Amino acid sequence: MTADKWKVYDVFMDQVAAEGHNLAADEVRMSLFYSSYTPALSTDTTFDVVDSAELVTTHGYTLEGLSIPCTVATTAGVLTLDSTTNPVWTASGGTISARYAVIWNKATTTNNLIAYSLLDNAPADVSATDGNTLTVTHSSAGIFTITRS
């Protein structure tokens, strides 16, 4: 499985410029989405707008996904968002299948979207069968970087 790079929602870029996130302190979450989700970087703004395509609570997945503790570093005009853990869901009593992962900020009053990734760039669903894990492994260089031009 080869996942796509994370794609940052326009609203996140706007909010970073306006200091609308405190990613090192806020509750940042990763949720899994079905193939029915059609990401729209310029118009998807909040988790509440897209949550109808989120996996339901079953087989080891719980609505709103998992909290991912984040770190933010800025060096030489490059902001790097990273996480200290890779999210892991263990399938129980059935299969967990997802097409997308979405990172969002639960600490904001509107549950602001941050980024999404296609989990398999074929594209295809990624699955974990009963007793196995679905892990989203972050790049060693961080989840994503934003470079000031």
N, C-alpha and C positions, 0 to 999 in steps of 0.2 A: 504494500500500500504506500503510495506516495501522495502525501497531502499537499495541497496548494499553500502558497504563502498566505499569511494573514492579510486581509484587506481592511483598511481602517475606514469606518463610516465618516462621512463629511461632518456630521454633527459633533463627533469627537474632536476633529481638528478645530472646529469653531470654538468648542468649549475649552480646549486646552489653551487656546489663545486668550480666553476670557477667565482663565483660572477656575474653570467649572468642575475640576476633578482634583482629588487628593489621592492619587492611586496608591501611594505607599501606606495610607491610613484607611481608605474607604474599603467597604466590602465589595470586592470584585469577584464575579462569579463566571463560571463557564457552564453553558447549557448546550444540550444536544438537540438537533432539529432533523425532522423528516425531509425527504426529498421534495416534498410539496412546498418548502420554503424557497422563495425566489428573492435572494438578497438584492436590495436596492440601496447602494451606498449613499446616494444623494437624498433619498426620501425616508428611509427607515431611520427613525430618531430614538425611539424608546423601546424597551423590552415589551411594554404593553402593546405596542403596535404589531409586533411579530410573534407574540407568545402562542398564538393559535397553531403554529406549526411545530411547537416544541414537543418532544417525546412526552408521553403521558407517564404517570407514576406506575411503573410495573417492571417486573423482572430485574430489579436492582437499580433502576433509575428513578429519581425523585424529581418532581417539578422544580424548576429553577436551578437544577444542576448542583454543582459543587462550588464552594468558596475556593478561590485561588489566591493565596497571599502574594502580593506583587511588590516588586522593587522597581524603582525608577532611577536611572542614572543619566546625567547629562555631561558629555565630554566633547569638547571641540565642536560644538554645534550639532551634536547628534544625541537625541533623546532615545534611550533604550528602555522598553518595558519588558520586564522578565518576571518569572514566578519562581518561588522557592520550591514548588512541588509540581509534578505532572499529575493532572486529574486522572483518577482511575475509578471506573465503575465495574463491579463484579456482577455478572449475570447470574440470576438466581430464579429457578423455576421456569426459565424460558430464555429467549434470545433478545439482546439489546441490539437494535439496528439504527444507524443514524447516517445522514449524508453531510451535515454541517455541524460545526461547533461555533458558538457565539459567545464572545466575552462582553460582559456588560457590568455596569456599576450600580449595585443595589443600594448603595449609601446615598445616592442622589434621590431627590423626591420624585423624579420622573423615571428612574431606572434607565439611565442613559446608555445607549449602545456604544461599544468601543470598536470591536473588530469581529470579523468572522473568517472561518476557513472551511473550504471544501475538504473533507477528510480523505477523500480518494479522488485524485484528479482525472480518473478515467472518463467521466465521473461514475461512481458506484457507491452503494451503501457499504458501510463498514459495520461488521457484526461481531458480537461476542456471544457464543453459545453458553448454555447453562454451565456454571462453574468456572468459566473463563473470564478474562478481564478485557475491557476496552480502555486503552490508555491513550491519552493525547500527549505525546512527548514534544516538549518545546525544543526549539533549536538551541544549541549551545551558545549561539550569539544573542539569544533573547527571543521573546515572542515576536516583537517587531521593533524597528527603529524608525525614527522620523528625523530626517536630515534638513537642517536649515540651509537654504540655498543662498 
